[in-house]
């Protein structure tokens, strides 16, 4: 798995990264053995970048990832987590956390906190769960509705943590491009993580975020390259951005799949390779729950794709002509 510098402080990341929301029991439970097997498969495939957050399963994702990484040499992997949601224990836990998307007992409540103190407390708790004394990258997690506090309190706190050496790189992670572009232009962040906005179906990151990142030398990690399922397996009941996919997008994805199939290429392979083709993108996060999912993603990322795929997608009006695509493999 090819590795590249990430951010201006240059920690090394693998081009494919393991997104650990799934092993935090996103939507449905994942057993301990199954979660560990997914991580083992990722490591075996050469993946050395791992992304998590307190939000994922109320800390379950961080605990599972930390247990796995403790047996690996610290200098051989890139670890990122997030701040912005502080976990507070419930006095009388009742029910589950499915209202927030995770099949775990509701042992804690999340509280938005982008204060300087909240950032430090969140990171300290994350490092305890992960079993590490430093984190390679810390992102402000979904500060969309808290931008003033994120910019005036949370960001300076991350700058201080970076200066103290507890954090290698700092950044922000969101589903929306405009606030990320604001961070790129108005702060000295190293990286951004954008989910679902640079895919075969949605290239809105090209309007502002990716040009700004290129201009300012900020690295971009792209998540959600399958748009939560539609680009992995297009069909009428597929999901797009975690809800039922609109008919027009299902039809568009099916047309893309037809083009790829003519050239013997799975659509999911084109989806991964497309996102990696932009020069500002240093890595693509794959949210895997099983060993099979992450092994397949690694194989698709390495699969040769004929240049004719991109030519035909453009000719069919399925990709704009100005968008960067990978160099043809044959």
C-alpha positions in Angstrom: 0.0 0.0 0.0 1.6 3.2 -1.2 2.2 5.8 1.5 2.4 9.6 1.2 3.1 12.6 3.5 0.0 14.1 4.9 -0.3 17.7 6.0 2.4 20.2 6.4 4.0 18.3 9.4 4.3 15.3 7.1 3.2 12.2 9.1 3.1 9.3 6.6 -0.3 7.9 5.7 -1.3 5.0 3.5 -3.4 5.9 0.5 -6.2 3.7 1.8 -7.2 4.3 5.4 -9.4 2.3 7.8 -12.4 4.2 9.0 -13.3 2.7 12.3 -17.0 3.8 12.7 -18.1 0.4 11.6 -16.3 -1.4 14.4 -17.9 1.0 16.8 -21.2 -0.9 16.0 -22.5 1.6 13.4 -26.2 0.7 13.0 -25.7 -3.0 13.9 -23.5 -4.9 16.3 -20.0 -6.2 15.3 -18.5 -8.8 17.5 -15.1 -8.5 19.1 -13.6 -11.2 16.9 -15.1 -9.8 13.8 -13.9 -6.3 14.5 -10.4 -7.6 15.3 -10.4 -9.7 12.1 -11.2 -6.6 10.0 -8.3 -4.7 11.6 -5.9 -7.7 11.0 -7.1 -7.8 7.3 -6.4 -4.1 7.0 -2.9 -4.4 8.4 -2.2 -7.4 6.2 -3.3 -5.4 3.1 -0.7 -2.8 3.9 -3.1 -0.2 5.4 -1.3 1.8 8.1 -3.8 4.7 8.6 -6.6 4.3 11.1 -9.3 6.9 11.9 -11.7 6.9 14.8 -13.6 9.2 17.1 -15.3 9.2 20.6 -18.6 9.5 18.8 -18.2 6.0 17.3 -20.0 3.7 19.6 -19.5 5.9 22.7 -15.8 5.1 22.7 -16.1 1.5 21.6 -14.3 2.1 18.3 -11.4 3.8 20.1 -11.1 1.0 22.6 -11.1 -1.7 19.9 -8.7 0.1 17.7 -6.4 0.8 20.7 -6.2 -2.8 21.7 -5.3 -3.8 18.1 -2.6 -1.1 17.7 -0.9 -1.7 21.0 0.7 -4.9 19.5 2.0 -2.9 16.5 5.2 -0.7 16.4 4.1 2.9 17.1 6.2 4.3 14.3 4.6 2.2 11.7 1.0 3.5 11.7 -0.9 6.8 11.5 -3.7 7.3 14.1 -6.3 10.0 13.9 -9.2 10.8 16.2 -11.6 13.7 16.8 -12.7 16.2 19.3 -15.9 18.2 19.7 -18.2 15.7 21.5 -17.4 15.1 25.1 -18.7 11.7 26.5 -20.3 12.0 30.0 -21.3 8.9 32.0 -25.0 8.4 32.6 -26.0 7.9 36.3 -28.6 5.3 35.3 -27.9 3.9 31.8 -31.1 2.8 30.0 -31.5 1.4 26.5 -29.2 1.7 23.6 -27.6 4.4 21.4 -29.3 3.6 18.2 -31.0 7.0 18.1 -27.4 8.3 17.4 -26.7 5.4 15.0 -24.7 3.0 17.2 -25.8 -0.4 18.5 -24.2 0.0 21.9 -25.6 0.4 25.4 -26.4 4.0 26.2 -23.8 4.3 29.0 -22.8 7.9 28.1 -24.3 11.0 26.7 -22.6 13.2 24.1 -22.2 16.9 24.8 -21.0 19.3 22.1 -18.0 21.1 23.4 -15.6 23.1 21.3 -14.1 25.0 24.2 -10.4 24.8 24.8 -11.0 22.8 28.0 -13.4 20.5 26.2 -10.8 19.8 23.4 -8.2 18.9 26.0 -10.5 16.7 28.1 -11.8 15.0 25.0 -8.3 14.2 23.6 -7.1 13.0 27.0 -10.0 10.6 27.3 -9.4 9.4 23.7 -5.7 8.7 24.4 -6.7 6.7 27.5 -9.2 4.6 25.5 -6.6 4.2 22.7 -3.7 3.5 25.1 -1.4 6.0 23.4 0.5 9.1 24.6 0.2 11.0 21.3 -2.1 11.1 18.3 -0.9 11.7 14.7 -3.9 13.8 13.7 -6.8 15.3 15.6 -9.8 16.7 13.7 -12.5 19.0 14.9 -15.5 16.7 14.5 -18.6 18.2 12.7 -18.3 21.8 14.0 -20.8 23.0 11.4 -23.2 24.5 13.9 -20.5 25.6 16.3 -18.2 27.5 13.9 -17.6 30.6 16.0 -16.5 28.5 19.1 -14.6 26.1 16.9 -12.5 28.9 15.3 -12.0 31.0 18.4 -11.5 28.3 21.1 -11.1 24.8 19.7 -8.7 25.6 16.9 -6.3 27.6 19.1 -6.4 24.7 21.6 -5.4 22.3 18.8 -2.6 24.6 17.8 -1.3 24.5 21.4 -1.5 20.7 21.5 0.4 20.5 18.2 3.1 22.8 19.6 3.3 20.6 22.7 3.9 17.5 20.6 0.8 15.7 21.8 -0.6 16.0 18.3 1.2 15.8 15.0 -1.3 17.4 12.7 -4.6 19.2 13.2 -7.6 19.6 11.1 -11.4 19.5 10.8 -13.7 16.7 9.5 -17.2 17.4 8.1 -19.7 16.4 5.5 -20.0 20.0 4.2 -17.4 21.7 2.1 -17.9 25.4 2.8 -17.0 25.4 6.5 -14.0 23.2 5.7 -12.8 25.6 3.1 -13.1 28.4 5.7 -10.8 26.5 8.0 -8.4 26.0 5.1 -8.3 29.7 4.3 -8.5 31.2 7.8 -6.4 28.9 9.9 -3.1 27.1 9.9 -4.6 23.6 9.9 -2.7 20.7 8.2 -5.5 18.5 7.0 -9.2 18.2 6.3 -11.4 15.2 6.2 -14.5 15.5 3.9 -17.1 12.8 3.7 -19.3 12.1 0.7 -18.5 15.3 -1.2 -15.8 14.0 -3.6 -17.2 10.9 -5.3 -18.3 9.7 -8.7 -21.8 11.1 -7.9 -21.0 14.2 -5.9 -18.0 16.4 -6.8 -19.1 19.5 -4.8 -15.7 19.6 -3.1 -14.3 20.8 -6.4 -16.1 24.1 -6.2 -14.2 25.5 -3.2 -12.6 23.1 -0.9 -10.1 21.2 -3.1 -8.9 24.4 -4.9 -8.4 26.1 -1.5 -6.6 23.0 -0.1 -4.3 23.0 -3.1 -3.5 26.7 -2.8 -2.7 26.5 0.9 -0.9 23.1 0.9 -3.5 21.4 3.1 -4.0 17.7 2.7 -7.4 16.2 2.1 -8.7 12.8 3.3 -11.8 11.7 1.5 -14.4 9.5 3.2 -17.7 8.1 2.0 -16.5 7.4 -1.5 -19.4 4.9 -2.0 -21.9 7.5 -0.7 -23.0 5.1 2.0 -23.6 2.2 -0.4 -25.0 3.3 -3.7 -21.6 3.3 -5.5 -20.7 -0.1 -3.9 -23.9 -1.9 -5.1 -26.3 0.3 -7.1 -29.9 -0.9 -6.9 -33.3 0.6 -6.2 -33.1 0.0 -2.4 -29.5 1.3 -2.1 -28.7 4.1 0.3 -27.2 7.5 -0.5 -25.8 9.6 2.4 -27.5 7.2 4.9 -31.0 7.5 3.4 -32.9 5.9 0.6 -31.2 6.9 -2.7 -33.2 9.1 -5.0 -34.3 7.4 -8.2 -32.3 9.8 -10.4 -29.1 8.9 -8.6 -29.8 5.2 -8.7 -30.2 5.5 -12.5 -27.0 7.4 -12.8 -25.1 4.9 -10.7 -26.4 2.0 -12.8 -25.3 3.8 -16.0 -21.8 4.2 -14.5 -21.8 0.5 -13.6 -22.7 -0.4 -17.1 -19.7 1.6 -18.4 -17.4 -0.1 -15.9 -18.7 -3.5 -16.6 -18.0 -3.2 -20.3 -14.4 -2.8 -19.4 -14.3 -5.5 -16.8 -14.0 -3.1 -13.9 -16.2 -3.1 -10.7 -17.9 0.2 -10.1 -16.5 0.3 -6.5 -13.0 0.1 -7.9 -13.6 3.1 -10.1 -15.1 4.9 -7.0 -12.0 4.4 -4.9 -9.5 5.2 -7.7 -11.5 8.3 -8.8 -11.2 10.0 -5.4 -7.5 9.3 -5.2 -6.8 11.0 -8.5 -7.1 14.6 -7.3 -3.6 15.9 -6.3 -4.8 17.4 -3.0 -6.2 14.0 -1.8 -3.7 12.0 0.2 -6.0 9.2 1.4 -9.4 7.6 1.1 -11.1 6.2 4.2 -13.0 3.0 3.9 -15.5 2.3 6.6 -15.2 -1.4 7.0 -16.9 -3.8 9.4 -15.5 -7.1 8.3 -12.2 -8.6 7.0 -13.9 -9.2 3.6 -14.9 -5.6 3.2 -11.5 -4.1 3.8 -9.7 -6.8 1.8 -12.0 -6.1 -1.1 -11.4 -2.4 -0.8 -7.7 -2.8 -0.9 -7.9 -5.1 -4.0 -10.2 -2.5 -5.7 -7.8 0.3 -4.9 -5.0 -1.6 -6.6 -7.0 -2.9 -9.6 -5.9 -1.7 -13.1 -8.5 0.5 -14.7 -8.3 1.2 -18.4 -8.3 4.8 -19.4 -11.3 4.0 -21.6 -13.4 3.8 -18.5 -12.9 7.5 -17.8 -13.2 8.4 -21.5 -16.6 6.6 -21.7 -17.9 8.0 -18.5 -17.2 11.5 -19.8 -18.7 10.7 -23.2 -21.9 9.5 -21.6 -22.1 12.8 -19.6 -21.6 10.9 -16.3 -18.4 12.8 -15.4 -17.5 16.4 -16.3 -14.6 16.8 -18.6 -12.5 19.0 -16.3 -12.4 16.6 -13.4 -9.0 14.8 -12.7 -9.1 11.1 -13.3 -6.4 8.5 -12.8 -3.9 7.9 -15.5 -5.1 4.9 -17.6 -3.5 1.6 -16.6 -3.8 0.1 -20.1 
